[in-house]
Amino acid sequence: MAGQDVVDGLAVREVSVRYGGHLAVDRISLDAPKGRITGLIGPNGAGKTTTFNACTGLLRPTSGTVHLFGEDVTGSTPHHRAQKGLGRTFQRMELFDSLTVRDNVSLGREAGLAGSKPWRHILGRRSDAGVVAAAVDEAIEACGITNLIDRRPADLSTGQRRLVELARCMAGGFQVMLLDEPSSGLDKTETKRFGEILRSLVADRGVGILIVEHDMSLVMSTCDYIHVLDFGKPIFEGTAREVGTSDLVRAAYLGSEAVEESLDVNFDPAEV
């Protein structure tokens, strides 16, 4: 549960976001510390992506605060937050099909090194080359895509493209990563593999992950702690076991019989 202590990662405190007369997010608090996968779920329009945008600096909350490793970054730019260790992927993948997989992943590290000085992309320091190469190799190996490095994203499956995007985020050296619908377009086998890779990243590298996801099988199998939003309001939080057995979540998540399918009727809390 989100508290008042300094969090070794991302901490959101009583954040609200209003668009004109519409309250998109209403006083949400959550922690996404290093070494944990935290889930943020809810129906379409619940305010999940808006919360992500407030976390990354793409919009400023109407009220509340965002802290990153103890620093108040509520008014900071996305660039500053990235330099502090916060990375993000988007629901719609933004890979460069004209570049190889290796080049796409390299951009994640190069952007971090360039920072607010784009000219460094062109006039990079010699010492940067070794840093980029090491980060790229590590990210590609961790995501299991070493066999794809010379191919172009346009020739890959959706699942492979998602892994390339994840590797690019990893190469940036971020300590907390926000993943927006990472299983979108994946089949069951690809989704299972993606979840295994996320767990490995947390176990091996100690990064923190905050994930917005509709695939409840991925959420239940990967998340250590889950927050549930409905119409912009936080309505429940707890472990996967607690979410999977909550009548409140089943009633409010979709408000229909489809909720059982979304929360996986075969889910066994004893296995979490």
KELUM-925174 format. One line per 10 residues: number of its first residue (from 1); for each residue x, y, z of N, C-alpha, C. Coordinates in steps of 0.05 Angstrom, whole numbers, padded with zeros to 5 digits. Last residue first. Layout:
NUM) X:Y:Z:X:Y:Z:X:Y:Z  ...
***
This chain:
272) -00016:-00370:-00130:-00002:-00344:-00133:00017:-00340:-00110  -00045:-00414:-00121:-00021:-00417:-00138:-00005:-00392:-00140  -00089:-00400:-00094:-00069:-00415:-00079:-00043:-00418:-00094  -00123:-00377:-00131:-00107:-00360:-00114:-00086:-00374:-00099  -00129:-00396:-00195:-00129:-00409:-00169:-00111:-00392:-00150  -00169:-00383:-00250:-00149:-00372:-00232:-00151:-00385:-00205  -00207:-00395:-00286:-00191:-00417:-00276:-00169:-00408:-00257  -00230:-00348:-00300:-00246:-00365:-00283:-00230:-00388:-00272  -00203:-00289:-00309:-00194:-00317:-00311:-00209:-00335:-00291  -00220:-00239:-00312:-00204:-00245:-00288:-00196:-00274:-00287
262) -00249:-00244:-00359:-00226:-00225:-00358:-00208:-00231:-00334  -00289:-00279:-00345:-00270:-00287:-00366:-00245:-00270:-00364  -00315:-00249:-00307:-00303:-00275:-00300:-00283:-00284:-00320  -00333:-00205:-00336:-00312:-00201:-00317:-00299:-00228:-00309  -00376:-00215:-00367:-00350:-00218:-00380:-00327:-00215:-00360  -00421:-00201:-00340:-00412:-00229:-00338:-00385:-00233:-00349  -00402:-00135:-00316:-00418:-00154:-00332:-00408:-00182:-00328  -00366:-00097:-00298:-00395:-00093:-00293:-00413:-00112:-00309  -00313:-00096:-00300:-00327:-00092:-00326:-00357:-00089:-00322  -00300:-00083:-00246:-00280:-00082:-00267:-00292:-00079:-00294
252) -00340:-00090:-00207:-00335:-00064:-00217:-00317:-00063:-00242  -00343:-00144:-00193:-00368:-00129:-00198:-00362:-00103:-00213  -00291:-00159:-00185:-00307:-00174:-00204:-00332:-00158:-00212  -00277:-00124:-00143:-00264:-00122:-00169:-00280:-00136:-00190  -00312:-00143:-00103:-00313:-00115:-00112:-00301:-00112:-00139  -00296:-00195:-00094:-00322:-00191:-00106:-00325:-00162:-00117  -00231:-00218:-00103:-00247:-00196:-00094:-00274:-00194:-00109  -00195:-00256:-00119:-00218:-00265:-00102:-00236:-00243:-00093  -00156:-00229:-00146:-00170:-00251:-00159:-00194:-00261:-00144  -00137:-00193:-00108:-00152:-00183:-00131:-00168:-00205:-00144
242) -00110:-00229:-00074:-00132:-00213:-00064:-00149:-00201:-00086  -00072:-00251:-00109:-00091:-00268:-00095:-00115:-00253:-00086  -00042:-00206:-00123:-00057:-00220:-00144:-00078:-00238:-00131  -00052:-00158:-00069:-00037:-00178:-00084:-00055:-00190:-00105  -00083:-00092:-00078:-00075:-00116:-00063:-00058:-00135:-00080  -00137:-00047:-00081:-00109:-00053:-00085:-00102:-00077:-00068  -00192:-00011:-00109:-00182:-00034:-00096:-00152:-00036:-00101  -00206:00037:-00133:-00227:00022:-00118:-00217:-00002:-00103  -00190:00101:-00153:-00179:00076:-00143:-00200:00062:-00126  -00226:00130:-00207:-00223:00127:-00179:-00209:00100:-00171
232) -00235:00131:-00261:-00215:00149:-00251:-00210:00146:-00221  -00271:00089:-00270:-00280:00116:-00274:-00261:00136:-00260  -00230:00051:-00231:-00256:00050:-00244:-00266:00079:-00245  -00170:00013:-00220:-00183:00039:-00224:-00211:00034:-00237  -00129:-00023:-00176:-00152:-00024:-00194:-00166:00003:-00195  -00063:-00048:-00170:-00082:-00026:-00164:-00105:-00027:-00185  -00025:-00101:-00143:-00043:-00091:-00164:-00061:-00069:-00154  00036:-00136:-00139:00017:-00119:-00126:00001:-00105:-00148  00064:-00170:-00171:00066:-00174:-00142:00045:-00159:-00127  00048:-00198:-00234:00047:-00175:-00215:00048:-00184:-00186
222) 00047:-00245:-00265:00072:-00229:-00263:00071:-00209:-00240  -00001:-00271:-00268:00023:-00288:-00267:00048:-00272:-00262  -00040:-00231:-00271:-00040:-00250:-00248:-00014:-00265:-00245  -00026:-00206:-00320:-00026:-00191:-00294:-00024:-00210:-00271  -00034:-00248:-00356:-00007:-00236:-00353:-00005:-00221:-00326  -00088:-00256:-00349:-00070:-00279:-00345:-00041:-00269:-00341  -00111:-00208:-00364:-00109:-00215:-00336:-00092:-00239:-00330  -00096:-00160:-00406:-00094:-00189:-00405:-00089:-00198:-00376  -00091:-00106:-00399:-00118:-00118:-00399:-00118:-00148:-00398  -00047:-00064:-00363:-00051:-00087:-00379:-00080:-00097:-00377
212) 00008:-00027:-00344:-00021:-00025:-00350:-00027:-00047:-00370  00058:-00035:-00296:00047:-00045:-00321:00017:-00040:-00322  00119:-00018:-00273:00091:-00011:-00269:00078:-00017:-00296  00177:-00046:-00245:00159:-00045:-00269:00131:-00037:-00259  00244:-00038:-00227:00216:-00037:-00219:00200:-00034:-00245  00302:-00082:-00228:00286:-00059:-00237:00258:-00060:-00226  00336:-00124:-00216:00325:-00108:-00194:00310:-00084:-00202  00358:-00160:-00251:00368:-00132:-00252:00357:-00114:-00230  00335:-00210:-00239:00364:-00208:-00246:00375:-00180:-00244  00281:-00201:-00227:00297:-00218:-00210:00327:-00213:-00214
202) 00264:-00168:-00269:00262:-00158:-00241:00280:-00174:-00223  00274:-00201:-00312:00287:-00174:-00311:00286:-00164:-00282  00242:-00245:-00302:00271:-00248:-00301:00285:-00221:-00298  00191:-00223:-00308:00199:-00233:-00282:00229:-00236:-00280  00194:-00211:-00363:00191:-00190:-00344:00199:-00199:-00316  00198:-00263:-00384:00220:-00244:-00388:00219:-00221:-00368  00148:-00283:-00371:00172:-00296:-00360:00196:-00277:-00362  00115:-00250:-00403:00114:-00248:-00374:00138:-00261:-00360  00130:-00268:-00453:00135:-00240:-00446:00135:-00237:-00416  00111:-00320:-00452:00140:-00315:-00455:00147:-00287:-00446
192) 00056:-00309:-00450:00068:-00324:-00429:00099:-00319:-00429  00050:-00282:-00499:00044:-00268:-00474:00057:-00282:-00451  00062:-00323:-00536:00079:-00299:-00535:00075:-00284:-00508  00019:-00357:-00525:00046:-00367:-00522:00065:-00343:-00519  -00026:-00326:-00538:-00022:-00336:-00511:00007:-00345:-00505  -00004:-00270:-00579:-00020:-00293:-00574:-00013:-00304:-00546  -00008:-00197:-00577:00006:-00222:-00573:-00013:-00246:-00570  -00035:-00150:-00580:-00029:-00163:-00605:-00014:-00189:-00602  -00010:-00126:-00520:-00029:-00120:-00542:-00019:-00133:-00568  00023:-00130:-00478:00015:-00156:-00490:-00004:-00151:-00514
182) 00033:-00079:-00458:00054:-00092:-00472:00046:-00118:-00486  00003:-00031:-00439:-00009:-00052:-00455:00012:-00068:-00471  00059:00003:-00423:00031:00008:-00429:00020:-00013:-00449  00103:00003:-00371:00096:-00011:-00395:00066:-00009:-00400  00154:00038:-00343:00125:00038:-00345:00118:00025:-00372  00209:00021:-00302:00198:00022:-00329:00167:00020:-00328  00263:00044:-00266:00234:00039:-00265:00223:00042:-00293  00314:00050:-00285:00310:00034:-00261:00281:00028:-00255  00342:00048:-00350:00321:00058:-00332:00318:00039:-00308  00377:00041:-00392:00387:00040:-00365:00367:00050:-00344
172) 00362:00035:-00444:00364:00062:-00434:00374:00064:-00405  00355:-00018:-00452:00381:-00007:-00459:00384:00021:-00449  00300:-00023:-00439:00320:-00034:-00421:00348:-00021:-00426  00278:-00002:-00485:00273:00012:-00460:00294:00003:-00439  00295:-00040:-00522:00303:-00012:-00526:00299:00004:-00500  00269:-00085:-00503:00299:-00084:-00502:00308:-00055:-00505  00216:-00071:-00514:00225:-00075:-00486:00255:-00073:-00484  00219:-00071:-00570:00212:-00047:-00556:00221:-00048:-00527  00231:-00125:-00578:00250:-00105:-00587:00245:-00079:-00573  00184:-00148:-00559:00209:-00153:-00545:00231:-00133:-00553
162) 00148:-00130:-00597:00145:-00122:-00569:00170:-00126:-00553  00167:-00157:-00641:00169:-00128:-00641:00166:-00117:-00612  00153:-00209:-00628:00181:-00202:-00630:00185:-00172:-00629  00097:-00204:-00629:00110:-00212:-00605:00140:-00205:-00605  00088:-00193:-00683:00081:-00173:-00663:00096:-00179:-00636  00146:-00213:-00722:00119:-00217:-00711:00114:-00195:-00690  00184:-00175:-00770:00181:-00190:-00746:00152:-00193:-00738  00195:-00140:-00810:00195:-00168:-00817:00190:-00186:-00793  00198:-00090:-00788:00176:-00095:-00806:00173:-00125:-00813  00247:-00090:-00760:00222:-00094:-00746:00198:-00101:-00764
152) 00298:-00128:-00792:00284:-00103:-00789:00256:-00108:-00777  00357:-00163:-00768:00332:-00161:-00782:00318:-00134:-00777  00400:-00169:-00736:00405:-00158:-00763:00379:-00155:-00779  00380:-00192:-00688:00394:-00165:-00688:00397:-00153:-00715  00356:-00239:-00676:00341:-00220:-00693:00356:-00194:-00698  00381:-00270:-00640:00379:-00281:-00667:00365:-00262:-00686  00374:-00245:-00592:00400:-00243:-00605:00399:-00252:-00634  00330:-00240:-00559:00326:-00234:-00587:00353:-00231:-00602  00322:-00243:-00503:00322:-00267:-00520:00319:-00262:-00549  00326:-00203:-00468:00300:-00206:-00481:00300:-00230:-00500
142) 00380:-00206:-00454:00360:-00210:-00433:00332:-00215:-00445  00405:-00194:-00503:00407:-00221:-00492:00385:-00226:-00471  00390:-00140:-00508:00382:-00159:-00528:00384:-00188:-00518  00415:-00118:-00463:00386:-00117:-00466:00376:-00137:-00486  00470:-00128:-00472:00457:-00138:-00448:00426:-00139:-00451  00478:-00100:-00520:00482:-00129:-00519:00468:-00141:-00495  00466:-00047:-00503:00450:-00060:-00524:00453:-00091:-00523  00506:-00038:-00466:00478:-00036:-00458:00460:-00051:-00477  00552:-00043:-00499:00549:-00060:-00476:00519:-00061:-00467  00544:-00001:-00536:00546:-00029:-00545:00541:-00048:-00522
132) 00543:00045:-00503:00520:00037:-00519:00521:00008:-00526  00596:00044:-00483:00573:00044:-00465:00548:00034:-00479  00626:00049:-00530:00628:00025:-00514:00605:00022:-00495  00609:00100:-00547:00605:00077:-00564:00607:00051:-00548  00625:00139:-00511:00597:00131:-00511:00593:00105:-00527  00677:00151:-00520:00672:00134:-00497:00643:00124:-00497  00673:00186:-00562:00683:00160:-00568:00676:00140:-00545  00611:00223:-00562:00638:00218:-00553:00647:00190:-00559  00573:00242:-00621:00577:00227:-00596:00606:00224:-00588  00548:00278:-00657:00576:00281:-00649:00581:00267:-00622
122) 00496:00260:-00663:00513:00261:-00686:00542:00262:-00678  00475:00260:-00613:00469:00237:-00630:00488:00236:-00654  00489:00309:-00594:00506:00286:-00586:00499:00261:-00601  00450:00343:-00609:00473:00342:-00626:00492:00319:-00619  00411:00343:-00568:00408:00325:-00591:00433:00323:-00609  00413:00348:-00506:00431:00358:-00526:00431:00339:-00551  00385:00327:-00465:00374:00351:-00476:00392:00363:-00498  00409:00263:-00481:00393:00279:-00462:00381:00303:-00476  00447:00228:-00500:00444:00255:-00513:00429:00274:-00494  00440:00184:-00469:00466:00197:-00468:00464:00225:-00480
112) 00388:00170:-00482:00394:00176:-00455:00420:00191:-00452  00393:00158:-00536:00376:00181:-00528:00382:00189:-00500  00426:00114:-00534:00437:00138:-00546:00420:00162:-00537  00392:00075:-00513:00415:00084:-00497:00426:00111:-00508  00353:00071:-00554:00345:00074:-00526:00368:00085:-00509  00381:00061:-00600:00369:00087:-00596:00361:00092:-00568  00393:00007:-00598:00414:00027:-00592:00403:00054:-00587  00347:-00016:-00617:00353:-00019:-00588:00374:00002:-00580  00353:-00002:-00671:00330:00007:-00656:00335:00006:-00626  00400:-00030:-00684:00399:00000:-00686:00376:00011:-00670
102) 00383:-00083:-00677:00404:-00072:-00661:00404:-00042:-00661  00343:-00086:-00718:00336:-00089:-00690:00357:-00077:-00671  00356:-00034:-00767:00357:-00061:-00757:00348:-00062:-00727  00309:00013:-00796:00333:00007:-00781:00333:-00023:-00773  00260:00022:-00817:00283:00024:-00836:00309:00017:-00823  00224:00020:-00776:00225:-00003:-00793:00249:-00002:-00813  00229:00038:-00713:00238:00048:-00739:00242:00024:-00757  00172:00035:-00669:00198:00025:-00678:00204:00036:-00706  00129:00043:-00629:00141:00064:-00646:00170:00056:-00653  00066:00014:-00613:00095:00011:-00616:00106:00032:-00636
92) 00020:00036:-00571:00025:00035:-00599:00056:00035:-00603  00029:00038:-00517:00011:00017:-00527:00016:00014:-00557  00099:00049:-00501:00072:00058:-00507:00056:00035:-00519  00145:00050:-00445:00137:00041:-00471:00108:00049:-00476  00192:00088:-00407:00164:00081:-00414:00163:00069:-00442  00232:00102:-00347:00228:00097:-00376:00200:00088:-00381  00270:00137:-00302:00242:00129:-00308:00239:00126:-00338  00318:00159:-00283:00315:00130:-00284:00287:00120:-00291  00331:00211:-00287:00329:00201:-00259:00324:00171:-00259  00325:00218:-00340:00352:00219:-00330:00353:00208:-00301
82) 00270:00218:-00342:00284:00197:-00355:00313:00195:-00344  00259:00265:-00315:00251:00240:-00303:00265:00216:-00316  00279:00301:-00352:00291:00300:-00326:00284:00274:-00312  00244:00291:-00396:00273:00287:-00398:00286:00284:-00371  00194:00308:-00377:00199:00280:-00382:00229:00273:-00384  00207:00358:-00325:00202:00350:-00352:00205:00319:-00355  00172:00369:-00262:00196:00364:-00278:00188:00354:-00306  00134:00375:-00223:00136:00396:-00243:00159:00392:-00263  00141:00328:-00194:00115:00335:-00204:00116:00356:-00226  00183:00305:-00169:00187:00311:-00197:00160:00320:-00210
72) 00216:00301:-00110:00190:00311:-00121:00194:00320:-00150  00254:00244:-00096:00254:00272:-00107:00226:00278:-00118  00252:00191:-00083:00251:00211:-00062:00250:00239:-00071  00250:00165:-00132:00272:00160:-00114:00275:00182:-00094  00204:00210:-00149:00221:00190:-00162:00246:00187:-00145  00136:00229:-00140:00163:00227:-00130:00178:00205:-00144  00083:00272:-00152:00097:00248:-00162:00126:00250:-00153  00023:00296:-00119:00052:00296:-00125:00062:00270:-00137  -00037:00337:-00124:-00022:00313:-00117:00007:00316:-00126  -00074:00363:-00180:-00066:00363:-00152:-00051:00337:-00147
62) -00070:00359:-00234:-00085:00382:-00223:-00078:00385:-00194  -00006:00339:-00261:-00030:00335:-00245:-00044:00360:-00237  00015:00351:-00327:00019:00357:-00299:-00007:00353:-00283  00038:00304:-00376:00019:00323:-00366:00024:00328:-00336  00085:00278:-00382:00072:00287:-00407:00048:00305:-00400  00109:00257:-00338:00112:00285:-00343:00100:00295:-00368  00101:00205:-00321:00124:00210:-00338:00128:00240:-00345  00055:00208:-00289:00080:00197:-00278:00104:00205:-00295  00017:00227:-00325:00024:00243:-00301:00050:00234:-00289  00014:00184:-00359:00024:00209:-00369:00031:00228:-00347
52) -00007:00144:-00325:00020:00141:-00336:00031:00168:-00345  -00058:00167:-00317:-00040:00164:-00294:-00011:00161:-00304  -00076:00161:-00369:-00074:00188:-00358:-00055:00187:-00334  -00079:00106:-00372:-00059:00120:-00389:-00055:00149:-00379  -00122:00098:-00334:-00095:00085:-00331:-00074:00100:-00347  -00174:00113:-00333:-00154:00133:-00325:-00126:00122:-00323  -00215:00083:-00353:-00212:00084:-00324:-00192:00104:-00315  -00221:00074:-00407:-00231:00100:-00396:-00228:00102:-00366  -00233:00005:-00400:-00226:00027:-00418:-00238:00053:-00406  -00224:-00019:-00332:-00236:-00018:-00358:-00226:00005:-00375
42) -00161:-00037:-00300:-00187:-00024:-00300:-00198:-00024:-00329  -00096:-00036:-00267:-00116:-00047:-00285:-00143:-00032:-00282  -00031:-00040:-00257:-00052:-00019:-00257:-00073:-00028:-00277  00018:-00075:-00219:-00002:-00074:-00240:-00021:-00051:-00235  00087:-00080:-00209:00062:-00069:-00199:00042:-00066:-00222  00140:-00119:-00193:00122:-00113:-00215:00095:-00105:-00203  00201:-00100:-00160:00173:-00109:-00159:00159:-00102:-00185  00250:-00076:-00158:00248:-00103:-00149:00220:-00114:-00148  00231:-00009:-00140:00250:-00028:-00153:00245:-00056:-00142  00161:00008:-00133:00189:00007:-00125:00205:-00012:-00142
32) 00112:00042:-00141:00123:00023:-00160:00153:00022:-00154  00053:00060:-00106:00082:00057:-00106:00090:00036:-00127  00000:00107:-00108:00011:00081:-00113:00041:00083:-00111  -00062:00141:-00108:-00036:00138:-00095:-00026:00110:-00101  -00107:00185:-00138:-00095:00159:-00138:-00068:00160:-00124  -00150:00226:-00144:-00134:00221:-00120:-00124:00192:-00118  -00178:00211:-00200:-00187:00223:-00175:-00171:00212:-00152  -00175:00228:-00268:-00162:00212:-00246:-00168:00226:-00220  -00210:00260:-00295:-00201:00235:-00307:-00189:00216:-00287  -00262:00299:-00290:-00242:00289:-00272:-00233:00262:-00281
22) -00280:00350:-00333:-00279:00321:-00330:-00256:00313:-00312  -00280:00403:-00347:-00298:00395:-00325:-00297:00365:-00319  -00214:00402:-00365:-00238:00419:-00365:-00255:00411:-00341  -00191:00347:-00339:-00192:00359:-00366:-00217:00376:-00367  -00151:00333:-00283:-00177:00343:-00293:-00173:00355:-00321  -00124:00287:-00240:-00121:00300:-00266:-00148:00308:-00276  -00092:00276:-00177:-00117:00280:-00192:-00110:00294:-00218  -00056:00238:-00131:-00056:00252:-00157:-00084:00252:-00169  -00037:00219:-00081:-00062:00234:-00083:-00064:00250:-00109  00026:00205:-00103:00011:00212:-00079:-00013:00230:-00085
12) 00069:00156:-00125:00048:00175:-00133:00031:00180:-00109  00135:00139:-00135:00114:00142:-00114:00094:00164:-00123  00184:00095:-00159:00164:00115:-00165:00142:00115:-00143  00240:00082:-00117:00227:00079:-00143:00207:00102:-00147  00240:00072:-00059:00262:00067:-00077:00251:00061:-00105  00205:00122:-00025:00203:00097:-00040:00227:00095:-00059  00199:00147:00039:00213:00150:00014:00213:00123:00000  00132:00140:00068:00161:00138:00068:00173:00141:00040  00078:00140:00064:00090:00166:00064:00121:00164:00064  00050:00091:00019:00053:00104:00044:00068:00130:00042
2) 00009:00045:-00016:00025:00070:-00017:00026:00083:00010  00017:-00024:00000:00000:00000:00000:00017:00025:00000
***
